[in-house]
Amino acid sequence: MSDVDSERTALRGRIEEVLDAHVRPGLRADGGDVEVVGIDADNIVQVRMQGACQGCSSAAMTLTMMIEAALKTHVPEVRFLEAVL
């Protein structure tokens, strides 16, 4: 495994930890969830909203105000989130 791959794996692990601790409990309480699809070379994180969050009219607000804010607070390397279908 290259240094870039190991750094990306470590970053993804930290992102998953933040999601598990600060984001997923609230989403799951409302029947939703979020999946990390990928992280590009510029540390832009692609996520997919799932369950009740998928197609919800508040999903964009949840993505930026809750998920992106939590990730940027705890994992400052994250530049921003990008929703994918």
CNS distance restraints for C-alpha pairs under 8 A (distance, minus, plus):
assign (resid   1 and name CA) (resid   5 and name CA) 6.06 0.50 0.50
assign (resid   1 and name CA) (resid   6 and name CA) 6.48 0.50 0.50
assign (resid   2 and name CA) (resid   6 and name CA) 6.26 0.50 0.50
assign (resid   3 and name CA) (resid   7 and name CA) 6.03 0.50 0.50
assign (resid   4 and name CA) (resid   8 and name CA) 6.07 0.50 0.50
assign (resid   5 and name CA) (resid   9 and name CA) 6.05 0.50 0.50
assign (resid   6 and name CA) (resid  10 and name CA) 6.10 0.50 0.50
assign (resid   7 and name CA) (resid  11 and name CA) 6.09 0.50 0.50
assign (resid   8 and name CA) (resid  12 and name CA) 6.09 0.50 0.50
assign (resid   8 and name CA) (resid  39 and name CA) 7.53 0.50 0.50
assign (resid   9 and name CA) (resid  13 and name CA) 6.21 0.50 0.50
assign (resid  10 and name CA) (resid  14 and name CA) 6.34 0.50 0.50
assign (resid  11 and name CA) (resid  15 and name CA) 6.21 0.50 0.50
assign (resid  12 and name CA) (resid  16 and name CA) 6.13 0.50 0.50
assign (resid  12 and name CA) (resid  39 and name CA) 7.61 0.50 0.50
assign (resid  13 and name CA) (resid  17 and name CA) 6.22 0.50 0.50
assign (resid  14 and name CA) (resid  18 and name CA) 6.36 0.50 0.50
assign (resid  14 and name CA) (resid  75 and name CA) 7.12 0.50 0.50
assign (resid  15 and name CA) (resid  19 and name CA) 6.21 0.50 0.50
assign (resid  15 and name CA) (resid  71 and name CA) 6.65 0.50 0.50
assign (resid  15 and name CA) (resid  75 and name CA) 6.87 0.50 0.50
assign (resid  16 and name CA) (resid  20 and name CA) 6.04 0.50 0.50
assign (resid  16 and name CA) (resid  36 and name CA) 7.82 0.50 0.50
assign (resid  17 and name CA) (resid  21 and name CA) 6.12 0.50 0.50
assign (resid  18 and name CA) (resid  22 and name CA) 5.67 0.50 0.50
assign (resid  18 and name CA) (resid  23 and name CA) 7.13 0.50 0.50
assign (resid  18 and name CA) (resid  70 and name CA) 7.23 0.50 0.50
assign (resid  18 and name CA) (resid  71 and name CA) 6.55 0.50 0.50
assign (resid  18 and name CA) (resid  74 and name CA) 6.95 0.50 0.50
assign (resid  19 and name CA) (resid  23 and name CA) 4.73 0.50 0.50
assign (resid  19 and name CA) (resid  24 and name CA) 5.63 0.50 0.50
assign (resid  19 and name CA) (resid  67 and name CA) 7.58 0.50 0.50
assign (resid  19 and name CA) (resid  70 and name CA) 7.96 0.50 0.50
assign (resid  19 and name CA) (resid  71 and name CA) 7.59 0.50 0.50
assign (resid  20 and name CA) (resid  24 and name CA) 5.32 0.50 0.50
assign (resid  20 and name CA) (resid  25 and name CA) 7.05 0.50 0.50
assign (resid  21 and name CA) (resid  25 and name CA) 7.30 0.50 0.50
assign (resid  22 and name CA) (resid  26 and name CA) 7.82 0.50 0.50
assign (resid  22 and name CA) (resid  70 and name CA) 6.97 0.50 0.50
assign (resid  23 and name CA) (resid  27 and name CA) 6.49 0.50 0.50
assign (resid  23 and name CA) (resid  66 and name CA) 7.17 0.50 0.50
assign (resid  23 and name CA) (resid  67 and name CA) 6.24 0.50 0.50
assign (resid  23 and name CA) (resid  70 and name CA) 7.46 0.50 0.50
assign (resid  24 and name CA) (resid  28 and name CA) 5.77 0.50 0.50
assign (resid  24 and name CA) (resid  33 and name CA) 6.04 0.50 0.50
assign (resid  24 and name CA) (resid  34 and name CA) 7.07 0.50 0.50
assign (resid  25 and name CA) (resid  29 and name CA) 6.12 0.50 0.50
assign (resid  26 and name CA) (resid  30 and name CA) 6.76 0.50 0.50
assign (resid  27 and name CA) (resid  31 and name CA) 6.42 0.50 0.50
assign (resid  27 and name CA) (resid  32 and name CA) 4.86 0.50 0.50
assign (resid  27 and name CA) (resid  33 and name CA) 5.34 0.50 0.50
assign (resid  27 and name CA) (resid  34 and name CA) 7.81 0.50 0.50
assign (resid  27 and name CA) (resid  53 and name CA) 7.57 0.50 0.50
assign (resid  28 and name CA) (resid  32 and name CA) 4.83 0.50 0.50
assign (resid  28 and name CA) (resid  33 and name CA) 5.66 0.50 0.50
assign (resid  30 and name CA) (resid  52 and name CA) 7.02 0.50 0.50
assign (resid  31 and name CA) (resid  51 and name CA) 6.03 0.50 0.50
assign (resid  31 and name CA) (resid  52 and name CA) 5.16 0.50 0.50
assign (resid  31 and name CA) (resid  53 and name CA) 7.39 0.50 0.50
assign (resid  32 and name CA) (resid  49 and name CA) 7.39 0.50 0.50
assign (resid  32 and name CA) (resid  50 and name CA) 5.55 0.50 0.50
assign (resid  32 and name CA) (resid  51 and name CA) 4.38 0.50 0.50
assign (resid  32 and name CA) (resid  52 and name CA) 4.52 0.50 0.50
assign (resid  32 and name CA) (resid  53 and name CA) 4.80 0.50 0.50
assign (resid  32 and name CA) (resid  54 and name CA) 7.49 0.50 0.50
assign (resid  33 and name CA) (resid  49 and name CA) 6.04 0.50 0.50
assign (resid  33 and name CA) (resid  50 and name CA) 4.96 0.50 0.50
assign (resid  33 and name CA) (resid  51 and name CA) 6.13 0.50 0.50
assign (resid  33 and name CA) (resid  52 and name CA) 7.75 0.50 0.50
assign (resid  33 and name CA) (resid  53 and name CA) 6.65 0.50 0.50
assign (resid  34 and name CA) (resid  47 and name CA) 6.59 0.50 0.50
assign (resid  34 and name CA) (resid  48 and name CA) 5.68 0.50 0.50
assign (resid  34 and name CA) (resid  49 and name CA) 4.60 0.50 0.50
assign (resid  34 and name CA) (resid  50 and name CA) 5.63 0.50 0.50
assign (resid  35 and name CA) (resid  47 and name CA) 5.47 0.50 0.50
assign (resid  35 and name CA) (resid  48 and name CA) 5.13 0.50 0.50
assign (resid  35 and name CA) (resid  49 and name CA) 6.47 0.50 0.50
assign (resid  35 and name CA) (resid  50 and name CA) 7.25 0.50 0.50
assign (resid  36 and name CA) (resid  45 and name CA) 7.25 0.50 0.50
assign (resid  36 and name CA) (resid  46 and name CA) 6.14 0.50 0.50
assign (resid  36 and name CA) (resid  47 and name CA) 4.54 0.50 0.50
assign (resid  36 and name CA) (resid  48 and name CA) 6.54 0.50 0.50
assign (resid  37 and name CA) (resid  45 and name CA) 7.68 0.50 0.50
assign (resid  37 and name CA) (resid  46 and name CA) 5.33 0.50 0.50
assign (resid  37 and name CA) (resid  47 and name CA) 5.19 0.50 0.50
assign (resid  37 and name CA) (resid  48 and name CA) 6.60 0.50 0.50
assign (resid  37 and name CA) (resid  84 and name CA) 7.99 0.50 0.50
assign (resid  38 and name CA) (resid  45 and name CA) 5.95 0.50 0.50
assign (resid  38 and name CA) (resid  46 and name CA) 5.14 0.50 0.50
assign (resid  38 and name CA) (resid  47 and name CA) 7.13 0.50 0.50
assign (resid  39 and name CA) (resid  43 and name CA) 5.74 0.50 0.50
assign (resid  39 and name CA) (resid  44 and name CA) 5.62 0.50 0.50
assign (resid  39 and name CA) (resid  45 and name CA) 4.51 0.50 0.50
assign (resid  39 and name CA) (resid  46 and name CA) 6.07 0.50 0.50
assign (resid  40 and name CA) (resid  44 and name CA) 5.50 0.50 0.50
assign (resid  40 and name CA) (resid  45 and name CA) 6.68 0.50 0.50
assign (resid  40 and name CA) (resid  46 and name CA) 7.99 0.50 0.50
assign (resid  42 and name CA) (resid  79 and name CA) 7.39 0.50 0.50
assign (resid  43 and name CA) (resid  77 and name CA) 6.62 0.50 0.50
assign (resid  43 and name CA) (resid  78 and name CA) 5.23 0.50 0.50
assign (resid  43 and name CA) (resid  79 and name CA) 5.72 0.50 0.50
assign (resid  43 and name CA) (resid  80 and name CA) 7.61 0.50 0.50
assign (resid  44 and name CA) (resid  78 and name CA) 6.18 0.50 0.50
assign (resid  44 and name CA) (resid  79 and name CA) 5.45 0.50 0.50
assign (resid  44 and name CA) (resid  80 and name CA) 5.30 0.50 0.50
assign (resid  44 and name CA) (resid  81 and name CA) 5.82 0.50 0.50
assign (resid  44 and name CA) (resid  82 and name CA) 6.99 0.50 0.50
assign (resid  45 and name CA) (resid  78 and name CA) 6.99 0.50 0.50
assign (resid  45 and name CA) (resid  79 and name CA) 7.78 0.50 0.50
assign (resid  45 and name CA) (resid  80 and name CA) 6.42 0.50 0.50
assign (resid  45 and name CA) (resid  81 and name CA) 4.82 0.50 0.50
assign (resid  45 and name CA) (resid  82 and name CA) 6.07 0.50 0.50
assign (resid  46 and name CA) (resid  81 and name CA) 5.85 0.50 0.50
assign (resid  46 and name CA) (resid  82 and name CA) 4.76 0.50 0.50
assign (resid  46 and name CA) (resid  83 and name CA) 5.78 0.50 0.50
assign (resid  46 and name CA) (resid  84 and name CA) 6.32 0.50 0.50
assign (resid  47 and name CA) (resid  81 and name CA) 6.95 0.50 0.50
assign (resid  47 and name CA) (resid  82 and name CA) 6.22 0.50 0.50
assign (resid  47 and name CA) (resid  83 and name CA) 5.13 0.50 0.50
assign (resid  47 and name CA) (resid  84 and name CA) 5.97 0.50 0.50
assign (resid  48 and name CA) (resid  54 and name CA) 7.98 0.50 0.50
assign (resid  48 and name CA) (resid  83 and name CA) 5.75 0.50 0.50
assign (resid  48 and name CA) (resid  84 and name CA) 5.34 0.50 0.50
assign (resid  48 and name CA) (resid  85 and name CA) 6.10 0.50 0.50
assign (resid  49 and name CA) (resid  53 and name CA) 5.54 0.50 0.50
assign (resid  49 and name CA) (resid  54 and name CA) 5.05 0.50 0.50
assign (resid  49 and name CA) (resid  59 and name CA) 7.58 0.50 0.50
assign (resid  49 and name CA) (resid  83 and name CA) 7.50 0.50 0.50
assign (resid  49 and name CA) (resid  85 and name CA) 7.97 0.50 0.50
assign (resid  50 and name CA) (resid  54 and name CA) 4.81 0.50 0.50
assign (resid  52 and name CA) (resid  56 and name CA) 6.66 0.50 0.50
assign (resid  53 and name CA) (resid  58 and name CA) 7.93 0.50 0.50
assign (resid  53 and name CA) (resid  59 and name CA) 5.87 0.50 0.50
assign (resid  54 and name CA) (resid  59 and name CA) 7.13 0.50 0.50
assign (resid  55 and name CA) (resid  59 and name CA) 6.96 0.50 0.50
assign (resid  58 and name CA) (resid  62 and name CA) 6.13 0.50 0.50
assign (resid  59 and name CA) (resid  63 and name CA) 5.96 0.50 0.50
assign (resid  60 and name CA) (resid  64 and name CA) 6.39 0.50 0.50
assign (resid  61 and name CA) (resid  65 and name CA) 5.64 0.50 0.50
assign (resid  61 and name CA) (resid  66 and name CA) 7.59 0.50 0.50
assign (resid  62 and name CA) (resid  66 and name CA) 5.14 0.50 0.50
assign (resid  62 and name CA) (resid  67 and name CA) 6.47 0.50 0.50
assign (resid  63 and name CA) (resid  67 and name CA) 5.04 0.50 0.50
assign (resid  63 and name CA) (resid  68 and name CA) 6.05 0.50 0.50
assign (resid  63 and name CA) (resid  81 and name CA) 7.64 0.50 0.50
assign (resid  63 and name CA) (resid  83 and name CA) 7.91 0.50 0.50
assign (resid  64 and name CA) (resid  68 and name CA) 4.90 0.50 0.50
assign (resid  64 and name CA) (resid  69 and name CA) 6.49 0.50 0.50
assign (resid  64 and name CA) (resid  81 and name CA) 7.58 0.50 0.50
assign (resid  65 and name CA) (resid  69 and name CA) 5.70 0.50 0.50
assign (resid  66 and name CA) (resid  70 and name CA) 6.09 0.50 0.50
assign (resid  67 and name CA) (resid  71 and name CA) 6.22 0.50 0.50
assign (resid  68 and name CA) (resid  72 and name CA) 6.02 0.50 0.50
assign (resid  68 and name CA) (resid  80 and name CA) 6.55 0.50 0.50
assign (resid  68 and name CA) (resid  81 and name CA) 6.08 0.50 0.50
assign (resid  69 and name CA) (resid  73 and name CA) 6.11 0.50 0.50
assign (resid  70 and name CA) (resid  74 and name CA) 6.31 0.50 0.50
assign (resid  71 and name CA) (resid  75 and name CA) 5.34 0.50 0.50
assign (resid  71 and name CA) (resid  76 and name CA) 7.27 0.50 0.50
assign (resid  71 and name CA) (resid  78 and name CA) 6.94 0.50 0.50
assign (resid  72 and name CA) (resid  76 and name CA) 4.78 0.50 0.50
assign (resid  72 and name CA) (resid  77 and name CA) 7.29 0.50 0.50
assign (resid  72 and name CA) (resid  78 and name CA) 5.82 0.50 0.50
assign (resid  72 and name CA) (resid  79 and name CA) 7.45 0.50 0.50
assign (resid  72 and name CA) (resid  80 and name CA) 7.73 0.50 0.50
